[in-house]
Amino acid sequence: MSGTKFAKLASPDFCKFCYWVFLLIDQKPPFDMFPGIFSSIDRYTKNLVHAFFDEYEEAPACLEGFEDAVDYLEVGRLQYFDEASGILVTGEPDDVFTLTDAYLGLVDYKTARFPKALENQDDSESSKLLPRYTVQLNVYDYLLEKNDFAKCKKAALVYFNPLLSSPPLSSLIVGTTGGSRWGSRPR
């Protein structure tokens, strides 16, 4: 069972029957709420972050709070069979970083508006997804531990909200736009 499937259990509008049906049909439409383009954008973001690390040997400015990251790890899809429950737990973190103290940092990229719940305003759709994202990060942390990786010291959701206007191309490649690289606004 993937971290995403576990995360559905934390939804504010959780329904046991709906979840049972969801598991029975193995997450086929209409249950897939995100178009595939978001996964593609997240993979592209990961590639840009890795390219920045390769070029400059440090975390890009958009990874605020991860200034102590010294490298990224390619962990791929992780799994662990929990014998007590009989559940195969699976998941693929967007990014895992080695920190200066040898601990790990875990990042899940989100292509969306920053949830207003984190600014003490609970009226946004993205705010309703926060409990699910929290479970997802915890499942990734659990999988890293069960697969004998170093201990995870911190985990974060990094939001990228695409710009609605076009900045000069040079600012996207070599500079900053809106406080971060690549014309995105992380939170």
DRENTOR-329560 format. One record per atom (N, C-alpha, C, O, CB): x, y, z; residue in one letter. Coordinates in pm, whole numbers, plus 50000, padded with zeros to 5 digits. Glycine has a CB too. Layout:
residues N
XYZA/...
//
This chain:
residues 187
500864988450000M/500005000050000M/500915012350000M/501855013150080M/499024999950123M/500645021549912S/501515033249897S/501235043850004S/500195043750070S/501345039349759S/502195052850018G/502015064050109G/500795072350072G/500105077450160G/503245072850111G/500535073749944T/499375081349897T/498075074549941T/497125081249980T/499405082749744T/498045061249934K/496845054049977K/496655055150128K/495535056850175K/496925039349936K/497755054050204F/497655056050348F/497145070050380F/496355071950473F/499015053650415F/497615079750303A/497285093750330A/495785096450319A/495275105250388A/498025102750234A/495085089150236K/493635091050223K/492915088950355K/491845094650377K/493075081550117K/493485080750443L/492875078350573L/492815090950659L/492005091750751L/493635067550647L/493665100750630A/493725113050708A/492865124250650A/492875135450702A/495155117750719A/492125121550544S/491295131850481S/490185136350574S/489575128050642S/490705126550349S/489915149450578P/488835154350663P/487475148550624P/486575147450708P/488785169450656P/487315144950498D/486045139450450D/486115124350429D/485455118850341D/485645146250318D/486935117450511F/487145103150498F/485835095450510F/485005098250596F/488135098350604F/485665085650420C/484485077050418C/484965062650405C/485645059250309C/483495080950300C/484625054150501K/485105040250500K/484675032950373K/485465025850312K/484575032850622K/483425034750333F/482925027850214F/483675032650090F/484095024450008F/481405030250197F/483845045650075C/484565051149960C/485995045849955C/486515042549848C/484565066549965C/486645044950071Y/488015039950077Y/488065025250036Y/488975021049964Y/488585041850219Y/487105017450083W/487035003350047W/486905001849895W/487604993649834W/485844996450118W/486015009549833V/485845009249688V/487135013749620V/487575007549523V/484665018249644V/487745024249671F/489015029449618F/490075018449615F/490765016849514F/489505041349703F/490205010949723L/491195000149729L/490824988749634L/491694982449574L/491324994849872L/489524986049622L/489064975249535L/489374977949388L/489764968749315L/487584973249552L/489214990249345I/489464993449203I/490884998249179I/491245001849067I/488485004149155I/491704998249283D/493115001549274D/493375015449216D/494175016949124D/493824991249190D/492705025449271Q/492945039649243Q/492765043349096Q/493525051449043Q/494335043249286Q/491805037849033K/491505041948895K/490475053148901K/489795054749003K/490985029948809K/490345061048793P/489355071948793P/487985066648833P/487655055348799P/489295078648654P/487195074448902P/487295088848925P/488065092749051P/487995104349092P/485925094648932P/488795083449115F/489455086449242F/490775093749230F/491245099449329F/489675073849316F/491375093949115D/492645100949096D/492345115849080D/491915120248974D/493425095448973D/492585123549186M/492175137449186M/493175146949119M/492845158549095M/491935141949325M/494385142249089F/495395150949031F/495725146648889F/496005134948866F/496655151049118F/495695155748796P/496115152248659P/497605148548659P/498365153248742P/495855164148561P/497995140148566G/499375135448557G/500405146348537G/501585144248565G/499485125748446G/499985157948489I/500925168948464I/501645173148592I/502795177348587I/500185180948403I/500975172048707F/501615176148831F/502775167048867F/503795171748918F/500595176348944F/502645154248842S/503765144948865S/504925148248773S/506085147548813S/503315130448845S/504605151748650S/505665155448554S/506375168148599S/507605168948590S/505065157548414S/505625177848647I/506235190348695I/507095187548818I/508185193148830I/505145200848729I/506635178948909D/507425175349027D/508735168548987D/509785171249045D/506615166249120D/508685159648888R/509905153048839R/510865163248777R/512075162548796R/509565142048736R/510305172548702Y/511115183148641Y/511775191648750Y/512955195048740Y/510245192148549Y/511015195048854T/511565202748966T/512715195149030T/513765200849059T/510465205849071T/512525182249052K/513575173849111K/514825174149023K/515945175349074K/513085159249130K/514645172948892N/515785173448801N/516515186748807N/517745187248802N/515335170748659N/515755197648818L/516385210948830L/517175212248959L/518285217648960L/515315221948822L/516605207349069V/517305207949198V/518585199649191V/519635204049238V/516385202749313V/518515187849132H/519715179449120H/520765185849030H/521955185149059H/519335165549066H/520325192048922A/521265198848833A/521955210348906A/523145212648887A/520535204148707A/521195217548989F/521785228449068F/522825222949165F/523925228349176F/520685236149145F/522475212049236F/523435205649327F/524685201449252F/525805203749298F/522795193449395F/524515195249136D/525665190549058D/526565202149016D/527795200849015D/525185182948934D/525965213448982E/526715225048933E/527365233049047E/528525236949037E/525805234048853E/526605235449155Y/527065244749259Y/527415238049392Y/527915244649483Y/526015255149283Y/527155225049404E/527455217449526E/526815223449650E/527415223549758E/528945216749545E/525595228449635E/524805233449747E/523335233349708E/522985232049591E/525255247749787E/522485234849808A/521045235049783A/520645248349720A/521185258749756A/520255232849914A/519705248049626P/519225260649568P/518415268649671P/517925263049770P/518365257949443P/518275281449648A/517585290449741A/516135286249766A/515585289249872A/517605304549688A/515515279449671C/514115275449689C/513955264649796C/512825261849836C/513545270449557C/515025258649842L/514945248649948L/515285254950083L/516165250250155L/515895236849919L/514585265450114E/514785272450241E/514625262550357E/513665254750360E/513775284250255E/515555262950450G/515545253550561G/516415241350536G/516625233250626G/514145249250590G/516915239950413F/517785228750378F/519165233750336F/519825227450253F/517145220350265F/519585244950393E/520905250350361E/522015240750404E/523145241750355E/521105263950428E/521705231550496D/522695221850543D/522735209150457D/523425199550492D/522405218150688D/521995209050347A/522025197550255A/523325197850176A/523695208150120A/520795197650159A/524025186550173V/525305185950102V/525225177549975V/526095178449889V/526375180350193V/524185169349963D/524035160949844D/522635155149843D/521925155549943D/525105149649840D/522245149849729Y/520955143049718Y/521205128049701Y/522255123849654Y/520115148649600Y/520225120249740L/520285105749723L/519235101349623L/518125106649622L/520095098449859L/519585091849540E/518625085749448E/518105073049516E/518695062349501E/519285082549307E/517005074149590V/516505062549664V/515505054349584V/515285042649615V/515865067149793V/514895060249482G/513915053049402G/512685049049482G/512365055149583G/514545040749343G/512005038749433R/510795033949499R/511205024749614R/511975015349594R/509865026549399R/510695027549732L/511015019849851L/509845010849888L/508695013849857L/511375029149968L/510144999749953Q/509074991250003Q/509524983950128Q/510714981850152Q/508644981149896Q/508524980150207Y/508784972450328Y/507544964150357Y/506434969450361Y/509154981850449Y/507744951150379F/506624942550414F/506524941650565F/507444936850631F/506784928350352F/505414946450618D/505164946050763D/504484932750795D/503304930750765D/504284958350810D/505234923750856E/504704910350883E/503544910550980E/502634902350967E/505804901350936E/503564919451077A/502494919851177A/501134922851114A/500124917051153A/502814930351283A/501114931851016S/499844935650954S/499614928650820S/498484928350770S/499804950650934S/500674923050762G/500554916950631G/500464927050518G/499994923850409G/499364907950627G/500904939350545I/500804950150446I/502174953150387I/503154954850460I/500194962950509I/502234953850255L/503434958350185L/503304973550171L/502434978550101L/503594951350044L/504184980750238V/504174995350235V/505144999950127V/506284995450123V/504565001450375V/504685008850038T/505525013649929T/505465028849921T/504535035149971T/505085007449796T/506455034649857G/506455049049836G/507745053549770G/508775046849777G/506255056349968G/507655065049705E/508825070749639E/508915085649673E/508185093849617E/508755068749485E/509815089049766P/509965103149802P/510435111449683P/511185106549599P/510955104749918P/509985123949676D/510435132749568D/511935135249578D/512645134649479D/509675145949569D/512405138249699D/513835140849717D/514265137349858D/513525139349955D/514155155449687D/515475132049868V/516115129049996V/517515134949989V/518255132649894V/516145113550025V/517865142550092F/519155149450095F/519985144650214F/519455142150322F/518965164650102F/521285143350192T/522215141050302T/522545154750361T/522875164050288T/523515133350254T/522445155750493L/522735168350562L/524155168350616L/524795157750622L/521725170750675L/524645179750657T/526025181050704T/526315172050824T/527465168050843T/526325195350739T/525315168750905D/525525160351022D/525245145550994D/525115137551088D/524635165151136D/525155141750868A/524955128050820A/523515123050835A/523215111650799A/525875118750895A/522625131250889Y/521205127750890Y/520625130450751Y/521315135650663Y/520435135951000Y/519365126850733L/518695129250605L/517655140150617L/517095142550724L/518055116550555L/517385146650504G/516285156150491G/515385151150379G/515865146850275G/516805170650461G/514095151550401L/513105146150309L/512245157450255L/511765165750333L/512235135350378L/512035157850123V/511245168450060V/510205162349968V/510485153049892V/512155178149981V/508995167549976D/507945163949882D/507525176749811D/507035186149873D/506715157049955D/507715177049680Y/507395189049601Y/505895189349571Y/505285179149540Y/508205189349470Y/505335201149580K/503915203249549K/503805214649449K/504325225549471K/503095206249678K/503115212049341T/502835222449242T/501435227449271T/500455222349216T/502985217049094T/501355237349356A/500055242449401A/500255255449477A/501375259549505A/499325231949491A/499145261749508R/499205273549595R/499555269249736R/499195258249780R/497865281349594R/500255277749806F/500605275349946F/499325274650028F/498485283550017F/501565286450000F/499155264250111P/497915262850187P/497715274050287P/498605277250366P/497905249650260P/496555279950283K/496255290950374K/496185286250520K/496325294450611K/494935297350335K/495995273450541A/495965268150678A/497275270950750A/497295272750871A/495675253150677A/498365271150675L/499665273850735L/499845288750767L/500805292550834L/500785269050644L/498935296850718E/498935311050749E/497735314450838E/497275325850842E/498905319550619E/497235304150911N/496085305451001N/494795309550931N/493985316750988N/496395315451108N/494615305150809Q/493375307350734Q/492985293950672Q/493655289250580Q/493545318650623Q/491915287850721D/491585274250681D/490605273050564D/489935262750554D/491035267150796D/490505282750478D/489445282350377D/489885277450239D/489065277750147D/488875295750364D/491105273050221S/491545269150087S/491435254050066S/491495246250161S/492985273550064S/491275250149941E/491235235949906E/492555229049940E/492565217749989E/490925234149756E/493665235949915S/494965229849942S/495155227250091S/495905218250129S/496095238649889S/494495235050176S/494595232950320S/493995219450361S/494455213250456S/493905244250396S/492975215150290K/492325202450322K/493225190550293K/492995179550344K/491025201050244K/494235192550210L/495145181650174L/496305180150273L/497015170050268L/495695183950035L/496515189950360L/497655189450453L/497715176650538L/498795171050553L/497615201350544L/496585171950594P/496685159450672P/497165147650586P/497915139150634P/495335155950734P/496745147150462R/497175136350373R/498665137550344R/499375127450345R/496375136650241R/499145149650319Y/500555151650289Y/501425148350410Y/502535143250394Y/500805166050245Y/500925151150530T/501665147850652T/501845132750665T/502935128050697T/500935153450777T/500785125250640V/500875110650643V/501855105750537V/502665096950563V/499475104250622V/501775111450419Q/502655107550310Q/504135109350350Q/504945100350328Q/502345115850184Q/504475120850407L/505855123150452L/506265113150560L/507385108150559L/506025137450505L/505345110250652N/505655100550758N/505865086550703N/506725079250752N/504525100350861N/505105082750600V/505305069650538V/506685069150471V/507385059050482V/504185066750434V/507075079850403Y/508405080250341Y/509495079050446Y/510475071850426Y/508585093150260Y/509345085950558D/510305085250667D/510385070850720D/511475065550742D/509925095050781D/509245064650740Y/509165050750786Y/509895041450688Y/510665032850730Y/507675046350801Y/509655043250559L/510285034850458L/511805036750454L/512555027150437L/509695037750321L/512265049150469L/513705051450473L/514325044050591L/515375037750577L/514015066550482L/513685044850706E/514175038150825E/514195022950806E/515185016450838E/513325041750947E/513125017450754K/513015002850736K/513944997650628K/514224985650623K/511584999050703K/514425006350540N/515365002450434N/516795006150469N/517655006950382N/514965008950301N/517055008250599D/518395010250653D/519125022750604D/520345022850593D/519214998550622D/518355033250574F/518985046150544F/519265053250677F/518745049350781F/518085054850451F/520065063650671A/520335071650791A/519025077450843A/518025077950771A/521365083050760A/519045081750967K/517835087351029K/517455100550962K/518305108850930K/518055089551180K/516175102350942C/515655114650882C/515465125150992C/514755122951089C/514295112050806C/516125136550975K/516095147151075K/514975157151049K/514425162851143K/517425154251078K/514655159350922K/513605168950889K/512925165250759K/513505158850671K/514175183150881K/511695169550749A/510905167050628A/510085179650600A/509675186650692A/509985154450645A/509865182250472A/509135194350436A/508355192550306A/508745184850218A/510085206150423A/507275199750298L/506555201450172L/507085214250110L/507115224650176L/504985202050193L/507515213649986V/508015225549917V/507035228849805V/506895221249709V/509475223249861V/506365240149820Y/505335244249725Y/505905252949615Y/506685262149641Y/504205251649797Y/505515249849492F/505865258049378F/504565262449313F/503775254349267F/506785250349276F/504375275449312N/503185281149251N/503635287949123N/504265298549128N/502455291149348N/503325282149007P/503805287948881P/503415302548866P/502305306648903P/503275280048763P/504345310448813L/504085324648790L/503015326448684L/502925318648590L/505375331948750L/502225336748700L/501185339548602L/501675348948492L/501035350348388L/499985345548671L/502815355448517S/503405364148414S/504765358548377S/505345350648452S/503515379048464S/505275362448265S/506555357348218S/507695366648255S/507765377848205S/506525355248067S/508605362148344P/509775370148376P/510795368948263P/510655360148178P/510395365848511P/511805377548261P/512845376148160P/513505362348171P/513745357548281P/513905387448175P/513795356148059L/514375342848058L/515675342348138L/515935332448207L/514635338347915L/516475352848130S/517755352748202S/517555351548352S/518405345648420S/518545365448171S/516475356948407S/516255355948551S/515875341748591S/516115337648705S/515175365748596S/515295334148500L/514945320348530L/516175311348529L/516205301348601L/513925315148430L/517155314748450I/518325306148435I/519415309548535I/519985300448596I/518865307248294I/519715322348553V/520865325848636V/520525333548762V/521375334648851V/521815333648557V/519355338848773G/519045347248889G/517885341948968G/517605329948970G/518765361148845G/517225351049034T/516055347349112T/514865355349065T/514995366449013T/516305349449262T/513715349649083T/512455356149048T/511475353549160T/511265342049199T/511905351048911T/510885363849212G/509895361849318G/510485355349442G/509775348449515G/508775353449266G/511765357449465G/512395352149586G/512935338149573G/513455332649671G/511425352549696G/512845332149456S/513395318749442S/513815316349298S/513535324449210S/512385308149486S/514475305249274R/514965302049141R/513865295849056R/512885290649108R/516165292649148R/514045296548924W/513195290048826W/511785295848820W/510875289248769W/513115275548856W/511595307948869G/510305314448854G/509205308148934G/508035309148896G/509915314548713G/509525301749044S/508515295849129S/508595301849267S/509625307449305S/508655280649136S/507525300649342R/507495306149477R/507315294749576R/506185290549600R/506365316749491R/508415289549635P/508285278649731P/507815283749866P/507995295449899P/509615271249746P/507225274949941R/506845278150080R/507105266050164R/506865266350285R/505365282550092R/
//
